[in-house]
Amino acid sequence: MLQDFSIGIGTRFVFGRDAHNRIGKELKQMGIRKVLIHYGSRKRLSDSGLLGSVKEQLRLHGIRILELGGVVPNPRLSLVREGIHLARKEKVDMILAVGGGSVIDSAKAIGLGAVADTDVWDFFTGTEVPGKSLPTGVILTYPAAGSESSEVSVINNTELGMKLLASHPVIRPAIAFMNPELTYSLPKFLTACGVTDMFSHVCERYFTPDGEVGVIDRMAEGILKTLAEIGPKVLAEPDNYSYRAEIMWISTIAHNDTVGVGRVQDWAVHEIGNELSALYDTPHGATLSIIMGSWMRYVYREAPERFARYAGEVFGVKWNRKNTLEAAYEGILKTEEFFRTMGMPVSFEEFQVPTDGVEQMLDRIAFRGEDDSIGGIKRLNRDDCRKIYETALKSRRTTSE
């Protein structure tokens, strides 16, 4: 049954070939006069011509420009604070992210902090609740995290060794420019990480303790099946506009709660995986592919029909009530096979992640509630999470056990 919910996706999407060339006109109509352009590598954006093109469009429409580069994967709180200082000093009225999830999350955090009366990290620890933000604009160059329309920002505090999120509707970007052609030059590994992130975002919502919600379940299954089908194809044909366009839009709907409304969501895979990023700076997509199969093995008996249905609808596994457990497990193997087809690791060993930090990572997971646990489909305490990490340490067979 669909539970009560409230949602407002206030992001305006400008999608298609040359979408980014409309930025000056669109921002002027929004009343924007001065922007802070936020990005990762200035050289990469300059060499591609994108940064120059964006600046030209803004100047043609009378919009003044400041720049702050240097965002890295698992975006750093230190750069966020630098951006907040700059935004306040120069009185900018929009943070414009040019990049993917890390850049967008950093821009969102700057927007929050620029108008806050408290330190921005307080929003991530939960000490303070966001109430307002400078508007964020996005030119998406790396579809993955769905941050271009989500209400979440994830920031890495390297001083404390903590990677935390803030979530509130005011964080959603005001406008997103989405041109699939800008993603043609993405390296294969980054593309694969992006597809993995999208896949996981849907799974975190699909694997729920709630009963069936027909329309939401079918939407989620359709997204997952599409990713499983075209993920490997986009790696083989990186200049295929159709594949890139589907991937770009899926990144958005996978994480703006289109397929998550009205149900309990899980998020254990992200919470467990995020500690790999916090401790070892492991790419986010790789943390998810490493943890997901181990998490599935640990929890699938809690809801075997849900996992069997997933196996059938996404990967075509035949199942009925007599072989529910076997089909559910086959779906787990198919999931890991899909990740490997994309060139993604499914264990610490396959990505050469150190295996001696399990207790340190467990110390940092934000267990909560009366049961001091995380997760939805199965509540996981510290010992549960330890077992999941331990299962993920070594490579596993991809045939039935």
N, C-alpha and C positions, 0 to 999 in steps of 0.2 A: 504494500500500500504506500502511496506517495504521502510522505509526511508534510506537515506545514513547513513553508520556507518563505524567505524574503530575498530577493535578488534584484540588483540593478546594475546592468553592465553598461556603464556610461561612455565607454570608448567608442569613438567614431572611427570606422575603418575606411581607408582609401586604398583599394586593392587593384593591382594589375600592372601591366607594362608601363614604365615611366611614372608610376604613382608618386615617387619621391620628388618629381619635378613640379608637383602641385603644392609643395610645402609652403612657399612664400605666400601664395594667394590664400591658402587655407588658414595659415596662422594670422595673417593680417585681418582676415574676417573675424577671427576670434579675439582680436584686440591685443595681440601680443606685440610688444615693442622691443623687447630685449631678451635674448635667449643665451643660456649657457649650453653650448654644444659639448656633450660628454661622450667619450669614446675610449677605445682601447689603444690600438697602435695608430699614431698619426701617419707614419710612413705608409702603412698599408692602405689607409683610406685616401691618402694623397696620391699614391701611385695608381690606384684604381680610378681616380678622377671623381670619386663620389663626394669627398669632402669639399673640393672646389665647386662642384655643381650645386651642392646644398647651400654653401655660403653665397654663391652668386644669386640663387633664387631668393634667399632671405634679403640680401642687400637691394635687389631690384624692387622689393616691396617695403623698403624703409625699415627693416628690422635689424637692430644692432646685435653684434655677435661677441661673445666671449667663448673661450675654449678651455676644456680641461680633459686631457687624455690620461692614459696610464692604467685603465681598468684591466685587471687580469682575471682569469677564471677563479671562482670563489672570491668575489669582490671584497676588497679590504675596507674595514671601518676607517682606517687612517686616511684613505683617499676621500671617503665620504665626508669626513670632517673638514678636509681641505676644501671640498666643493661647497659645503655649507658656508664656510667663511667667505668664500669668493662670491657666492650668490647673495649673501647679506650685504657685503661691502658694495657690490656693484648694482644692487637692487634689480636683479633680473626678475622677469615675470613668467618664465618657463624654463624647465630643464629639458633639453632635447637630447635624447639618447640615440646614438647612431651605432647600432651593433646588435648583439644578441642578449640572452638572459642576464648575463653578468653585468653588462653595461646598463641595461634597463633597471635591474634591481638597485644598482648603485645610484642611478639617477632618481629613482623613487625615494631612496633613503635621503638623498640630498634635498629633495623637495619637501620631505617631512621635517627634516632638521632645520631648514632655512626659515621656517615660520614657527618653530617650537620655542617654548619657554624653558625647555629642559634639554638635557643631552640626548642626542638621537638614539643612543644605545639603550636608553630606558624603554623605548618602544619595542625593542627586540627582546629584552628580558621580561617584559610584561609589567614593569613597574609603572609605566604610563600607557594610556590608551590614545592612539592617534585621533585627532579631531579635525585637522585641516592640513593642507599641503599646497605647495606651489604646483600648478599643473605640470604634468609630464607629457612630452610628445615623444614619439618613437619613429625612427626609420629602421625597419627590421632587416638585418643582413644575415642573421643566423636563427632560423626557426628551430626551436627546441623547447625552451622552458615555458612558453606561453605567457611570459611576463608582460607582453604587449597589451594584454587586457585583463590580467589577473589582479586580485587585490592583495597580492603577497610580494614582499621583498625579503630576500635572504642575503645576509651579510656575514662575513667572516671576521671575527675579532682575533687577530693573530696574537695579540698580547696575552689574551686569556685562553687561547686555543679553543674558542667556541664559535660555532656556526649556527646562528639562530635566525628565526623569521619573525617579521611583523606582518599582521594581516588586518586589513580594514578597508571598507569601500572607498575611503578617500585616497587610497594608494593607487587605484586603477588609473592608467594613463588616460588622458583626455582624447588623444588622437593617435592613430597608428598608420603609417604609410608602408604598404606591403607590396613590393615588386619582386616576384619570384626570380626574375632575371639577376637580381643582385646576389643570389645564392649559388649561381653556376660554378663559381670558383672555389667553393668551400672544399677543403680536403675531405677525402672519404671518411676518415676517422671521425671528424667533427660532424659530418652528416649522419653517420651511424650513431654517434652519441645523442644527437638531436632526436632521431627516430626512437631510440631507446627511452629517452626522457618522456616523449609524448606517450609511448606505449605504457609506461609506468604510471603516468598521471591518470590515465583512464582506468588502469587496474586498481589504483588506490581507491577509486570511487565504485568500481564494479564489484569488488570483493567486499561485501557488506553483510552484516548480521541481519539486515532487514530482508523482508520477503521480496518477491519479484515485483518490479515496476516495469510493466511491459514496454512502454515506449522508451523509457530511459535505458533499460537493459539492451534493447535492440539498437539504439543509437550507439551505445558503448561498444557492443559487439561489432557493429558495422565499421566503426573507427579502427578497432583492433585488427579486424580482418583485412581492412585496406592497408594498414601499416605493414602487416605480415606479407601482403602481396607485393606492394610497390616499394617497400624499403630496399630490398636487394636490387630492384630494377633501377632506382634512382642512383645507386652506386655505380651501376653499369653504364647508365646514360645520364651523366650529370647535367647535360645541357637540354634535357627534355623538359620543356616548359610545363607540360601537363602534370608530370610527376612532381616537379618542384612546386607548382601551384597547390596541388593537393596536400603535400607535406606542409607547406606554409600555413594553410588554413587549418589543418588538423592541429598544428602546434597551438593555435589560438583556442579552438573549441575544446581541446583536451584539458585545458587548465583554467578556463574562466567559469567553470561550474555548470556549463551547459549539460553535461552528463553526470553531474553530481548532486543536483538539487533533490531535496526531499528524502534524504537517506543518510544513515550513519556512514562516514567514510573511515578509511583505515589509516594510511600514512605511515605504517610501521617500516616499510621498505625504505622510504625516504629518511626517516629518523635514524634508522640503523646505518644506512649508507652514508648519510651526511657526515658521520663521524670519521669515515675514511677520508673525506675531503678536508675536514678540520685538522686531522692529525698528519696526513700524508700528502695533502693537496692533490688527491686523486681526482681526475675529471669526473664531473657529476654523473654523466651518462654511464661511465664505467662502474661507478659505485653501485648504480641501480642494477646493471646486468650481473654484477658479482653477487649481490645479495638476493635478488628476486627468487631465483630457483631454490635457494636454501630456505627462504621464508615460506615459499609455497609447500615445500616438503614438510615443513614443521606444522603448518596450519591446515592443510587441505582436508584432513579428516574431520575438522570442525564443520565443514560445509561441503561434503563430497558432491552433492548434486550441483552446486554452483560451479565447482571446478570442472565437473564433467560437462556441464553445459558450455562452459568456456572452451573446453577442448573441442567440443563438437562444432560450435558456431564459428570459432576463430580458425581452428586448424583442421576441421573436417574429421575428427575422430568419431567413429561410430560408437554409440553407447545406448544402454537401456538400464533398467533398474538392477538387472543381474550383474552388470559389469561396471557399475558406477565408480567404484574405487579404482579399478584398473584404468578406466577411461580418464578419470581425473588425473591419475599419475602420468598417463601418456601425454596429457596436455602440458604437464610440467616439463617433460622431456622435449616436447615440441617447442616450448618457449625457449629453452636453452639452445636448442638447435637453431632456432630463428636468430637468436643473438649471435651465435657463432657464425652463422651465414653472413651476418653483417660485420663480422670481424671484431665482435665485442667479447670481452672476457666474461667467464662465469665463475671465476674463483680468484682468490688472492694470488694464487700461484701463477695463473695465466697472465696476470698483469704485473707480476713481480712486486706486489705490495708486501711490505714486511708483515710477518705473522706474530710478532711479539707484543703488539699493542692492544690486545683484546680487552684487558682489564682497564686500561687507560681510556679506551673508547666507551666502555660500559659506564665508567665514572661520569662521563659527560652527557649521556643520554638523559633527556628531561623526563624521567619517569614521574607520573603524577596520578592524582585521584586517590581515593581511599585504598585502592589495591596497588598503588605505586607501580603502575604499568603503562604501556602504550598499546596502540592498535585498536581495531574495531572488530574484525571477524573473529579474532581470538586475542584476548588481553595478554600481553607479554610482559613478564617481569624481568629482572636482571638475569636470572638463571636461564630463562627462555631465550633471551637475546644472546647470551653467551653460547648457547647451543647452536643458534643460527650462524653466528660468526664462525664457530668451529667447523660446521658443515661446509662453509664457504671457503675454508682455507685451501683445500686441495681440489684438483680437477676431479670431476665425476664422470661416470659413464653416461652416454646419451642414449642407451638402450634400456629397456625395462629391467629393473633390479629384482 
